[in-house]
Amino acid sequence: MLQPFPFHANLRDHFKNQGKTWSWFSEEKVKEEQRETYKTDLLKNSYRIDQETEPKVYEILTVAKDKLGIIIPVTMYQSQTIEANNAGIVFFENEAHIILSGTILKLLDDAELLALLGHELSHILLYTIENGDFEITNRIINTIANDNNSELFYYETARLFQLYTELFCDLGALKVCESLEVTINTLVKLNTGLEKVSAESYLKQANEILDRINEGSSGETHPENFIRAKSLQIYQTDKVNYHIQIEKIISGKTDLHQLNLFSKQAVFDITKELIAIILKPKWTQSDYCIALYKQYFKNFDKKNDVFIDEAFKLKIANSKKNLKEYYAYVMLDFALCDSDLKEGFVGHILDISEQLELEDSLKTVLKKELNLTEKTFKTYCQTCTTTLNSILESSQENTY
């Protein structure tokens, strides 16, 4: 049985904890008039492929349905208005409609058509397992994301939910056709229109791309083809670590300007931990610094057990340049808030930045905000480090 991605399950759990929202969407169904309007539009804009005229297509469809355990009736159509090679599925409670466009029926052989139909039917599989939880989750997140008043992280969350859904359906295609080569050939043919392609060559190309970049997927509805191909290969060779590896490929490093529901919370937690590290020494806990802390978080929560370990370093390392500069600005914010501590505090955050490998980011914001040249920056840092050392060596100040 194919398993949803952790992202699917985490988002489902998040909304299930919001009882009223979950209950409302669980009870909200497609109304009969909406269903009939859709079917009328479908008949107007497409050619219905009947089983009597295309028995082979429906034989392949039946094989795909059986392998995935899909029992509802499925009708197929050929779009009259869309020329690009594509396929889509619309699923109601007790019926589904697959719409093909372009020259798919000519372009794909029987095995490739089986893979394609396996992918489309896997949308039904995802939306019917676990009592339809993921179909409900999909409607909730897309409704919120499409609201103009919603914050951008909801849009990013909806985008990622869709990307993981497509990867789930790719695994459905692989399950149905039982061939990595056929599944990848189908992807490449649909996106290039070429009649002859090589899965082996495309996987080499995908690996070359991923060796060059680590930016995550920028796809709006589907991951890039090279990511989809690599995802299928990883599933074939390393099912145990599959989800962990794919999350890294899809998300890349955390981007300050592209946070989702979960990474937003993660950045919040990292920020709180970073500030706790900054304010761990007793001498940093001046009235000004405590007041600034309360602007970030409601109550000052002094922690003496925080420290920079490998796990925290890894969280910082998994950040894009813009997020690292944000962390640098957080450190600088505290360093400059109390003029009596300024030089020693800058020395303090220079030390922290070195441990967290944020030296370049802190250097950038220090030079910018304090109007320092390369020469004056070095001199200033030396002065601040000297001041810090005098504080740490002072017998009058208990460091922690």
N, C-alpha and C positions, 0 to 999 in steps of 0.2 A: 504493500500500500504506500503510495506516495505521501510524504509528509509536508505540510506547509512549512514555509521558512519561519525561523524565530521572529522575524519582523512581523509576519502575519499574526502569529500567536500573541506577541507582546501588545500589538495594537488592539487586537480583539479583547485581551484582558483589560487594557486601559479603558476601553469604552464600556465593557461589562461592569466595571466598577462605578460607572455613572448610570445608576439604575434607571432613572426616568428617561434618559436619552435612549438607552438600549431598549427599554420596554416600548417606547414609541415607535422606533424603527422596526422592531420585531413584529409589531402588529400592523404596520403600514405595508400594504400589498399593492401590486399593480392592478389598477381597476380595469374591469372588463372593457370599458369604452376606450381606454388607453391601448389596450392590447389589440383591439379591433382596428383602431386608427393606424397603429404600426403595421399590421398585416396588410391593410389596404394600401398604404404607401409602398410597402415592399412589392406588392403585386404590380403597382404602377411603374416602378423603377427597375424591375428585374424580370428575368425569365425563370420561371419555376422549372427545375429539373425533376422530371417525373421518373419514378422507378421503372415504369414500363418502357420508356425511351432510353434510359441510361441505367440498365440493370447492373453493369459492372461497377459503376460509381457507388451504387447503394450496397453492393456486396462488400466493397472495401469499407464503406461506412459501418456496416454491420460488424465486421471484424474489429474495427476500432472500438465500437460501443461495447462489444462483448469483453474485450481485454480490459476495459476501464470500468466495467460494471454499470454502464449507462443504460437505463431501461426506457426512458421517455422517448416518444417519437421525435425524429429529427427530419426536417425538410431542407432540401438544398436549392439554392438559387444562383443564377449568374447575373451579376449587375449589368445594367444597360447604360449606366451613367459614369462609372468609374473605369478608367482604362488601365491603371497601374495594377500590377500583379499583387493581389492581397486576398486575405480571407478574414471574415469576422463571424462572430456568433452572437445571437440574441437568445437569452434563456428566460422563459417564464416558468411558472411552477410545474407545469405538466407538458411542456412542449419546448422545442428549440428550433432555431432557423439558422442555417449556415449560409453565408453569402460569399460567393467567389467573385473576383473581378480580374480583368485582364485575360491572359491566355493560359491560366493555370492548368486547365484540363488537357491542353496540348503540351505544355512545358514539362509537366511532371509525369514520371512513369508510375506504375501502380504502387510500388513500394514507397515512393516519395509522397504520393497522394495519401497513402495510409498514415505516414508521419504527419502530414499537414492536418488531416482530420483528427488524428490523435491529439495534436496540440489544441485545436479548437474545442474538442470535447472535454479536454482537461479543465477548461473554464467551468464547465458544469460540475465536474468532479470536485473542484475546490469549493464551489459555492453550495454543494450539497452535503459534504462531509461535516461531521460534528454539528449536526442539526441546523446547518445553514449559517453558522456563525460568521463565516468569512464573507458571505454575500451581504449580510447585515453590516459588518464592519466596513466593507467597500462602500456601501451607500452612505454610511455615516460620515466617513472621512471625505468623500467627494462632495457631499452636501456642504460640509463646513468649509472645505477648500474653495469651493465655487462662490462662497459668500464674499462680496467685496469688502465687508467689514472684518473679515478674518485676518489674523496675522499670517505672515508669509511662511512661518514654519509649518502651518497646516497644509499649505500647498506642497511644500517639499515632502511632507509625510505622505500625502496622497500620491505624489509622483513615485516615491520609493515603493509604496504598496503595489502600484501598478507594475513597476519593473520586476519586483519579486514574483508577482503573479505570472508574468510572461515567462520567467525562468522556470517556474513550477510547471507551466504548460509545455515548455520544451522538454522537461523530463517525462511528461506524459507522452509526448511524441516518441521519445526514445523507448519508453516502455512498450508502446504499441508496435513499433516497427522493428525493435530489437536490434538496431544497427546504428552505431555512432556515425559511420560514413554516410548512410542514407539520410539521417537526421540533419547533419551539417550540409550535405549536398542540397537538401530541400531549402534550407535557410538561404544559401548562397544563390541558388537558382531564382528564388522569389525576389531577391534584392538586386540581382544583376540582369535577369532575363536571359542569361546564357543557357544554352541547351546542354553543354558539357562543362562540368566543373570538377575539381579535385578537393575532397575533404582534407586529405593529407597536406596538400599545398596550402590550403586556407588556414589550417591549424598552425603551420609554420609561420604564416603571416601574422596570425593572432598573437603568437608567442613573441614575435619580434616587436609588435606594437606594445604589448604589455611590459616588455623589457625596457622600452623607451619612456613610457609614461606611467604615472601612478595618480591619475587625477580623478578616478571614479567615473561612473557613467553620467553623461549629460543628456541621455535620452529622455524624452518627455513621456512616451507611452511604452516604448520598448528599449531594452539595453542595446547598445551597438552590437552589430553582428559578430564582431571579433570576441566580445565578451560572452555572447550567447554560445559561440562555438567552444570557447575555453571552458565555460561552465559545464557543458556536456562532457568534455574530456575529463575534467576533474571528477565529475560524478562517477564516470566509468572506472577511474583509477584510484580514487581516495574518498569513498563514501563517508568514512568516519569523520574526516575533517572538512567535508564538503561545505557545510554552511559557514564555517569560520573563514575558509578561503574565499568564498564567494562574497561574503560581506565586505571583506577588504577590497575586493576588485570593484564592487558596485559603489561603495561609499568613498573609497580613497581616504585621504586624510581629512580631518574635520575642518570644514570651512566656516568661518565666522558669518559669512553672508549667505550661507545655505544650510542653516540648521533645521533639523526636523524635531518632532516632538521629544524624541529620546536624546538626541545629541544636545539639544537645548538644555535639558536637565543635567546632562553630563558636564557641560561647560559651567553651569551654575555651581555644581558640586566641586569642580576643580578650582573655580574662583574662590570659593569659600575655604577650601583647603590651602590654597596658595596664600591667602590673606592670614590664615591661622599660622602658617609658617613664618610669614613676614613679621607678625606681631608676637611671636613666641618669646623673644628676649624681653625681659622686664623693662629695659630702658626704652623700648619702642612704644610702650603703652602709655603715652602721654594723653592728656585730655583731648588734644586736637585729633590724635590718631584714633582714639576710641569713638569720638564724635563722627569721624569719617567712616569708621567701620559700620556705625549705625545707619549711615546713609546707604550702605550696601545691603546690610542685613539688620533686621529690627533690633535684635538683642545681641550684646557682646557676649560671645561664648568663648571664653579663654580656654585654650587647650595646650597642655604641656606635653602631650603624648604624640604630637604630630612631628613628622620628620620626612626628609626627602629620601624615599626608598626607590627601588627599581621600578615598582609598579607606577608610582607617581611620575617618574621620569618618562616612562613609556606613554602615559597619557599626554604629557606635554609634547613628546616627540611626534605623536600621531596628530599633529595640528599643522594646518597650512600656514603660510607666512603671515596672513592677515590675523589669524587667531593668536599666533605667537606675539605679534606686535600688541594685540589687545592685552595679553598677560603682562607684557612689558609696561604698558600704560598703567595697569593696575598697580604694579610695584612702584612706579614713579609717582603715582597719585599719593601714596602714603609717604614716600620719601620727601615730598615737597610740602606736605600739609602742615608741618611744624617747623618753623624757621630755625628754632633753637637746636633741632636735631638734624637739619638738612644734610650737612656734609657726612656725618657719621651714618645717616640713614642711606644715603646714596652708596656709600661703601658697603653697607649691609646688603642692599639689593644687587650690587655688582657681584658679591659673593654668591648670592642665591642664583643669579642668572648663570653664573659659571657652572654651578652644580646641575642646573636644569638645561644646560646647553642653549641658553637664550641670550648669550652675550651679544650676538649680532643684532638681535631685535632690540635689546635694551640700548645698545650703542646708537642705533638709528633714532630711537625716540628721545634719548638724552641729547644728542647733537641738535635735533630739530627743536625741542622744547626749550633748551637752555642756550640756543644759538652758539654752539661750540664748533670750532674748526677741528680738523684732525689733530693739530698740534695742541690746541687748548684742551681738547677732550682728554688726551693722555695725561697732561699736567693735572687737570681737574680730578681725574680718576685716582691719580697717585695721592693727591691731597685728601680725598675722601677715604681712601684705604688707610692712610696714616691716622686720620681722625677715628675711624672705626677701631683700629688696633688700640688706640689710647683708651677708648671706652671699654674694650674687652679686657684690657690689662688693669683697669682701675679697681682698686680695692674697695672703693666707695659704692660700687654698683654691682649688685647680684645679677648676673647675666640672665638667669631664668627664674 
